[in-house]
Amino acid sequence: MLVDFVLILVCGFFGGIIIDKFKIPALVGMILIGIMLGSQGMDILSPSTLKSADNFRTLAVMIILMKAGLGLDRQKLQKQGQVALKLGFLPAICEMVIITFLSIYLLNFDILTGLLLGCILAAESPAVIVPGMLRLKSLGWGVKKGIPDAILTGSALSDVLLLLIFSLLITFLSGENALNFEALPWLFLQLISQIIVGIFFGWLLAKILIWILVKQKVSQGGVYDTLITASLSLLLVLFSHEYPFFSGYLAVMSCGFFLIEFASPLARRLRQGFDVLWRVAQIFLFVLLGANIQLNVLGNTLGIGLLIILVGTLVGRMLGWYLSTWGSNWSGKEKLFLLPANSAKATVQAAVGAIPLSLGIDGGEEILAIASLSILVTAPLGAWAIPTFAPRLLQRGEVDATKVIIEGNITILSAIDDSTQTQAVLTKTAAMARRSDAQVIVLHVIPDDKSSDVNALKLVTRKVLADIDHQFLVREGSTAQQILTIAQDYGVSEIVMGKRNVDNIFVGSISRYVLENSLIPVMIIDN
């Protein structure tokens, strides 16, 4: 299995990189690599590796839902709470009902089997939706009205509802129990229990983590914080599988939300750590998802399956979206954005799509085929459509850096001369660059009437910045003007420079000019 895992990691990573070069979502490349490595392709992966897909799926969903919780904004949710709650129920129910009737008419399913297919297809994919929404939050699209937060919360609630109905239907269809409408109140109580108890366990886990990591300080840094949090979160999910009176995934997402409220510095460190975990976990998730897709069962149900998926989305889900946003402050374009943002299927379909067939339920093969088809069609489309249509349908607002990771490279400009301050300027620049993994531009300006030992400065620079990505620039002319010009041309975030060592002068003429005219922060080093 170790060789299989290396193949999955390496091939999945480069498959995603290659496909991304063609402006296609990386997950498409990962799924294609999985198909190639699996039984439908070269049949390289061992059966034990393929069976491990469920375990990796559990881990990946836990990671992505913790990321979602760590990115939620309480103030935005308070404004869109009713919409988020409706999005958690109405689109899923409407799509499930439409798919049920379509399957009865087109596939000759009975009502219970049709509902089973509806539950599977109506579930939304956190593996596609969560990264997409967090990406929009980091760029500011829809954040003013809290649209990404409403979609994230609604998606989590929707999956809780559908998985609960799915488990109930499996019990009826695989056993001797008949459909008993008297059980519907019990189903409602179970749903309330799943949500309330799940949120309570999320709050409890957040309190435990704060006690361990903040008050007792047993951790030695962000890496340990992340590993401890991920381990306890995974344990909570596994506990919910054994004792399914609450939603473990909802508990994990709630935990992330409460960590923001109770311990923002810890939440910031965890946000960075879980972002790294997700980059690895998504490779295993999508490659193993592709490896387990049964392409050979798609043939007979391809046309019917596409029709069911299309009508279920365009009629059922859009009706639910319309009802969910009725009377809200969402504009027509923002409501339309739910079509690309809230339609992707992948994680849940991969997790439960094969269960009816394994239990010998009539229609199980068709259910698996259509579930696989929904992954192949909607997951790539959703991953592409979210960033493509957000700028066209949403308004851009101010980004809250306390809720998301803002992507972008940091560049520091270090202006040096041949004075004794050069070592101090470079040392301070190096310390700043290591903390933020920044790039450094070292600038040395030679005045028109002077000469300079450039080679000596390059030697000192290479020594101090040996482990930092940097480049050395030499210019001639006015020192202050060149500093400001290079800062603008290279889009630097901060300028670090020294001052002339003159008694009783706080800053020299050059540093004063830069301070007065720079639009970015300037740090003056005085040794």
C-alpha positions in Angstrom: 0.0 0.0 0.0 2.9 2.3 0.6 3.9 2.2 -3.1 0.2 2.9 -4.0 0.1 5.9 -1.7 3.3 7.3 -3.2 1.8 6.8 -6.7 -1.4 8.5 -5.6 0.4 11.5 -4.1 2.9 12.0 -6.9 0.7 11.3 -9.9 -2.3 13.1 -8.4 -0.3 16.2 -7.7 1.3 16.4 -11.1 -2.0 15.5 -12.8 -3.7 18.4 -11.0 -0.8 20.7 -12.0 -0.9 19.7 -15.6 -4.7 20.0 -16.0 -4.6 23.4 -14.2 -2.3 24.7 -16.9 -5.3 24.4 -19.3 -7.5 26.5 -17.0 -9.4 23.3 -15.9 -9.9 22.7 -12.2 -7.1 20.6 -10.7 -9.5 18.1 -9.2 -10.4 17.0 -12.8 -6.8 15.9 -13.3 -6.8 14.1 -10.0 -10.0 12.2 -10.8 -8.6 11.2 -14.2 -5.4 10.0 -12.6 -7.6 7.9 -10.3 -9.4 6.4 -13.2 -6.1 5.5 -14.9 -4.7 3.9 -11.8 -7.8 2.1 -10.8 -9.5 -1.1 -12.1 -11.1 0.8 -15.0 -7.6 1.8 -16.3 -4.2 0.2 -15.7 -5.4 -1.6 -12.5 -2.3 -0.7 -10.6 -3.8 0.1 -7.2 -4.3 -2.9 -4.9 -7.8 -3.8 -3.6 -6.7 -2.9 0.0 -5.8 0.6 -1.2 -9.2 1.0 -2.9 -10.9 -0.1 0.3 -9.1 2.5 2.2 -10.9 5.2 0.2 -13.6 5.4 2.9 -11.1 6.2 5.6 -9.4 8.9 3.5 -12.8 10.3 2.6 -13.7 10.6 6.2 -10.4 12.3 7.0 -10.7 14.7 4.0 -14.3 15.7 4.8 -13.3 16.4 8.4 -10.4 18.6 7.2 -12.5 20.6 4.7 -15.4 21.1 7.2 -13.0 22.4 9.9 -11.7 24.8 7.2 -15.3 25.9 6.6 -15.9 26.4 10.3 -12.7 28.4 10.7 -13.9 30.7 7.8 -17.4 31.4 9.0 -18.4 35.0 9.9 -20.9 35.3 12.8 -22.0 38.8 11.9 -22.7 37.7 8.3 -24.6 34.6 9.5 -26.8 36.7 11.8 -27.8 38.7 8.7 -28.4 35.7 6.5 -29.4 33.2 9.2 -32.9 32.5 7.7 -31.5 32.1 4.2 -28.8 29.8 5.4 -31.3 27.7 7.3 -33.6 27.5 4.3 -30.7 26.6 2.0 -30.0 23.7 4.3 -33.4 22.1 3.7 -35.5 23.5 0.7 -33.1 22.9 -2.3 -32.3 19.4 -1.1 -36.0 18.4 -0.5 -37.1 19.9 -3.8 -34.4 18.1 -5.8 -35.0 14.9 -3.9 -38.7 15.0 -4.7 -38.2 15.7 -8.4 -35.6 13.0 -8.8 -37.9 10.5 -7.0 -40.7 11.1 -9.5 -38.3 11.0 -12.5 -36.8 7.7 -11.3 -40.3 6.2 -10.9 -41.2 7.2 -14.4 -37.9 6.6 -16.2 -36.3 3.7 -14.3 -39.5 2.0 -12.9 -38.3 2.4 -9.3 -40.7 2.1 -6.5 -41.1 5.2 -4.3 -38.6 4.1 -1.6 -35.9 3.3 -4.1 -36.6 6.6 -5.9 -36.3 8.5 -2.6 -33.0 6.7 -2.0 -31.6 7.9 -5.4 -32.9 11.4 -4.6 -31.1 11.5 -1.3 -27.8 10.5 -2.9 -28.0 12.9 -5.8 -29.4 15.9 -3.8 -26.4 15.9 -1.4 -23.9 18.7 -2.0 -20.1 18.2 -2.1 -18.2 20.0 0.7 -14.9 19.0 -1.1 -15.9 21.3 -4.0 -18.1 23.9 -2.4 -16.1 24.7 0.8 -12.8 25.6 -1.1 -14.7 27.5 -3.6 -16.6 29.6 -1.0 -13.5 30.2 1.1 -11.7 31.4 -2.1 -14.5 33.8 -2.8 -14.3 35.1 0.8 -10.5 35.7 0.5 -11.2 37.8 -2.7 -14.2 39.6 -1.3 -16.9 38.3 -3.7 -20.3 38.3 -2.0 -18.9 39.0 1.5 -20.9 42.1 2.1 -24.2 40.2 2.2 -22.6 37.0 3.6 -23.4 34.9 0.6 -20.5 32.5 0.9 -21.2 32.0 4.6 -24.9 31.2 3.9 -23.9 28.7 1.3 -21.3 27.0 3.5 -23.8 26.7 6.4 -26.7 25.6 4.2 -24.5 22.9 2.5 -23.5 21.4 5.9 -27.1 21.3 7.1 -28.3 19.9 3.8 -26.0 16.9 4.0 -27.0 16.2 7.6 -30.7 16.0 6.6 -30.1 13.8 3.5 -27.7 11.4 5.2 -30.3 10.9 8.0 -33.1 10.2 5.5 -30.7 7.9 3.5 -29.9 5.8 6.6 -33.6 5.5 7.4 -34.4 4.4 3.8 -31.6 1.9 3.9 -33.1 0.4 7.0 -36.4 -0.1 5.3 -35.1 -1.4 2.0 -32.5 -3.8 3.3 -34.7 -5.3 6.1 -38.2 -6.5 6.6 -39.5 -3.2 7.8 -42.3 -1.5 5.9 -42.6 2.2 5.4 -44.3 3.5 8.5 -45.5 7.1 8.3 -45.8 7.1 12.1 -42.0 7.1 12.1 -41.9 10.6 10.5 -42.1 12.5 13.8 -39.2 10.3 15.1 -37.3 11.3 12.0 -37.8 14.9 12.8 -36.6 14.5 16.4 -33.6 12.7 15.1 -32.8 15.5 12.8 -33.1 18.1 15.6 -30.9 15.9 17.7 -28.3 15.6 15.0 -28.1 19.4 14.7 -28.3 20.5 18.3 -26.1 17.8 19.8 -23.7 18.2 17.0 -23.3 21.9 17.7 -23.0 21.2 21.4 -20.1 18.7 20.8 -18.5 21.3 18.5 -18.7 23.9 21.3 -17.3 21.3 23.8 -14.4 20.4 21.5 -13.5 24.0 21.1 -13.4 24.6 24.8 -11.2 21.5 25.3 -8.8 22.6 22.5 -8.6 26.1 24.1 -7.8 24.6 27.5 -5.1 22.3 26.0 -3.5 24.6 23.5 -4.1 28.1 24.9 -4.3 27.8 28.7 -2.1 24.9 29.3 0.2 25.6 26.2 1.1 21.9 25.7 1.8 22.6 22.1 5.1 23.9 20.7 3.8 25.7 17.6 1.2 25.8 14.8 2.1 22.3 13.5 1.3 20.7 16.9 -1.8 22.8 17.3 -3.0 21.5 13.9 -2.2 17.8 14.6 -3.8 17.8 18.0 -7.0 19.6 16.7 -7.2 17.3 13.6 -6.8 14.1 15.8 -9.5 15.1 18.3 -11.8 16.2 15.5 -11.3 12.9 13.7 -12.0 11.1 16.9 -15.2 13.0 17.3 -16.3 12.1 13.7 -15.5 8.4 14.3 -17.4 8.5 17.6 -20.5 9.9 15.8 -20.2 6.9 13.4 -20.4 4.5 16.3 -23.1 6.4 18.1 -25.1 8.3 15.4 -27.2 10.5 17.6 -25.4 13.6 16.4 -23.6 14.8 13.3 -19.9 14.5 13.7 -19.2 16.6 10.6 -21.5 19.4 11.8 -19.7 19.2 15.2 -16.3 19.7 13.5 -17.6 22.7 11.5 -19.2 24.2 14.7 -15.9 23.7 16.5 -14.1 25.8 13.9 -16.7 28.5 14.3 -16.5 28.6 18.1 -12.7 28.7 18.0 -12.9 32.0 16.0 -15.3 33.4 18.7 -13.3 32.2 21.7 -9.6 32.2 20.6 -8.9 34.1 17.4 -5.1 33.7 17.5 -5.5 29.9 17.8 -8.0 29.9 14.9 -5.6 31.9 12.7 -2.8 29.3 13.3 -5.3 26.4 12.7 -6.5 28.0 9.5 -3.0 27.9 8.1 -2.4 24.4 9.3 -5.6 22.9 8.0 -5.0 24.7 4.7 -1.8 22.7 4.3 -3.5 19.4 5.4 -6.2 20.0 2.8 -3.7 20.4 0.0 -2.5 16.8 0.7 -5.9 15.3 1.6 -7.6 16.5 -1.5 -5.1 14.5 -3.7 -6.0 11.3 -1.9 -9.7 12.1 -1.9 -10.1 12.8 -5.6 -7.6 10.2 -6.9 -9.3 7.4 -4.9 -12.7 8.8 -5.9 -11.7 8.4 -9.5 -10.3 4.9 -8.9 -13.5 3.7 -7.4 -15.8 5.1 -10.2 -17.3 2.2 -12.1 -17.3 3.4 -15.7 -18.5 0.0 -17.0 -21.9 0.5 -15.4 -22.6 3.9 -17.0 -23.5 2.7 -20.5 -27.1 1.7 -20.1 -28.1 4.6 -17.9 -26.0 7.4 -19.4 -28.8 9.3 -21.2 -31.4 8.8 -18.5 -28.9 9.6 -15.8 -27.9 12.9 -17.4 -31.6 13.8 -17.8 -32.3 13.1 -14.1 -29.3 15.1 -13.0 -30.2 18.0 -15.3 -33.9 18.2 -14.4 -33.2 17.6 -10.7 -30.9 20.6 -10.7 -32.7 23.0 -13.0 -36.2 22.3 -11.7 -36.0 20.9 -8.2 -32.9 22.6 -6.8 -33.7 26.0 -8.5 -37.2 25.9 -7.0 -35.6 25.4 -3.6 -33.2 28.2 -4.1 -36.0 30.5 -5.2 -38.0 29.6 -2.0 -34.9 30.0 0.2 -34.1 33.5 -1.0 -37.7 34.7 -1.2 -37.9 38.0 0.6 -34.2 38.3 1.2 -31.9 41.2 0.2 -30.2 39.1 -2.5 -30.4 40.5 -6.0 -31.4 38.5 -9.0 -27.8 37.9 -10.0 -26.9 36.8 -6.5 -29.8 34.3 -6.5 -28.7 33.1 -9.9 -25.2 32.5 -8.5 -26.6 29.5 -6.5 -26.7 27.5 -9.7 -22.9 27.3 -10.2 -22.1 27.6 -6.5 -24.4 25.0 -4.9 -24.8 22.2 -7.4 -21.5 20.2 -7.2 -21.7 16.5 -6.3 -18.7 14.4 -5.3 -18.0 13.5 -1.6 -21.3 12.1 -0.4 -22.1 10.4 -3.7 -18.7 8.6 -3.5 -19.3 7.7 0.1 -22.7 6.1 -0.2 -23.4 5.6 -3.9 -22.3 1.9 -3.8 -24.1 1.0 -0.5 -27.5 0.1 -2.1 -25.7 -2.3 -4.6 -23.7 -3.9 -1.8 -26.8 -4.6 0.2 -28.6 -6.2 -2.8 -31.3 -3.5 -3.1 -33.1 -3.6 -6.4 -31.9 -0.8 -8.7 -28.6 -0.6 -6.8 -26.5 -0.8 -10.0 -28.4 2.0 -11.6 -28.1 4.1 -8.5 -24.3 3.6 -8.4 -24.0 4.4 -12.1 -26.0 7.7 -11.8 -24.1 8.7 -8.6 -20.8 8.1 -10.5 -22.1 10.1 -13.4 -23.1 13.0 -11.2 -19.6 13.2 -9.8 -18.0 13.2 -13.3 -20.3 15.9 -14.6 -21.0 18.3 -11.7 -17.8 18.2 -9.7 -15.6 19.6 -12.5 -18.3 22.0 -13.6 -18.8 23.3 -10.0 -15.1 23.8 -9.4 -14.9 25.7 -12.7 -18.1 27.7 -12.4 -17.7 29.1 -8.9 -14.6 31.3 -9.7 -15.8 31.9 -13.2 -19.3 33.3 -12.5 -18.6 35.0 -9.1 -17.1 38.2 -10.7 -20.1 38.3 -13.0 -22.9 37.8 -10.5 -21.6 39.0 -7.1 -20.5 42.3 -5.7 -17.0 42.6 -4.4 -16.6 43.8 -0.8 -14.0 44.3 1.8 -12.1 41.1 2.9 -12.1 40.2 6.6 -8.6 38.9 7.1 -9.5 37.4 10.5 -11.7 34.8 8.8 -9.7 33.7 5.8 -6.2 33.2 4.5 -5.5 36.0 2.0 -3.3 34.5 -0.7 -0.5 36.5 -2.4 3.2 36.7 -2.3 4.9 39.2 0.0 7.9 41.2 -1.3 10.2 43.2 0.9 12.5 45.9 -0.5 15.8 46.2 1.3 17.8 49.3 0.4 21.5 49.1 1.3 24.7 51.1 0.8 28.3 50.5 1.6 28.0 51.8 5.2 28.2 49.9 8.5 24.4 49.7 8.6 24.2 47.2 5.7 24.5 44.2 8.0 21.8 45.4 10.3 19.4 46.2 7.4 19.9 42.8 5.8 19.6 41.0 9.2 16.2 42.7 10.0 15.0 42.0 6.4 15.9 38.4 6.7 14.0 38.0 10.0 10.9 39.6 8.5 11.1 37.4 5.4 11.4 34.2 7.3 8.3 35.0 9.4 6.1 35.5 6.3 8.0 33.4 3.7 8.5 36.6 1.7 10.6 37.4 -1.3 13.3 40.0 -0.9 14.6 42.6 -3.4 18.0 44.0 -2.3 18.6 47.4 -3.9 21.9 49.2 -4.1 21.9 52.6 -5.7 25.2 54.1 -6.9 25.2 57.9 -6.9 26.4 59.6 -10.1 29.5 61.0 -8.4 30.6 58.0 -6.4 31.9 54.4 -6.8 30.9 51.4 -4.8 32.2 47.8 -4.0 29.2 46.0 -5.4 30.8 42.5 -5.2 31.4 42.9 -1.4 27.7 43.9 -1.0 26.6 40.9 -3.0 28.8 38.6 -0.8 27.2 39.9 2.4 23.7 39.6 0.9 24.2 36.0 -0.1 25.5 35.2 3.4 22.6 36.8 5.3 19.8 35.8 2.9 21.1 32.4 2.1 17.8 30.6 2.8 15.6 33.4 1.4 14.4 33.9 -2.2 16.0 37.2 -3.2 17.5 39.1 -6.1 20.2 41.8 -6.1 19.5 45.0 -8.1 22.0 47.7 -8.9 20.9 51.1 -10.1 22.5 54.5 -10.6 21.1 58.0 -9.9 19.1 59.5 -7.1 18.9 57.0 -4.2 15.5 58.1 -2.9 13.9 58.2 -6.3 15.2 54.8 -7.3 13.9 53.3 -4.0 10.4 54.6 -4.7 10.5 53.5 -8.3 11.6 50.0 -7.6 9.1 49.7 -4.8 6.3 50.6 -7.3 7.6 48.5 -10.2 7.9 45.3 -8.1 4.8 45.8 -6.0 6.7 45.5 -2.7 4.8 45.4 0.7 7.4 47.1 2.8 10.7 49.0 2.5 13.6 48.4 4.9 16.5 50.9 4.9 19.1 52.5 7.1 19.8 56.2 7.8 23.0 58.1 7.7 24.8 57.9 10.9 24.8 61.6 11.8 24.6 62.8 15.4 21.3 64.4 16.6 19.5 63.6 13.3 16.6 61.2 13.6 16.5 60.5 9.8 18.8 61.6 7.0 17.7 63.4 3.9 17.2 60.2 1.8 15.2 58.3 4.4 13.1 61.4 5.1 12.3 61.8 1.4 11.3 58.1 1.2 9.2 58.4 4.4 7.3 61.4 3.1 6.6 60.1 -0.4 6.2 56.3 0.0 2.7 54.9 -0.1 3.8 51.7 1.7 5.3 51.2 5.2 9.0 52.1 5.6 11.2 50.7 8.4 14.3 52.8 9.3 17.1 50.8 10.9 19.5 52.7 13.2 22.3 50.7 14.7 
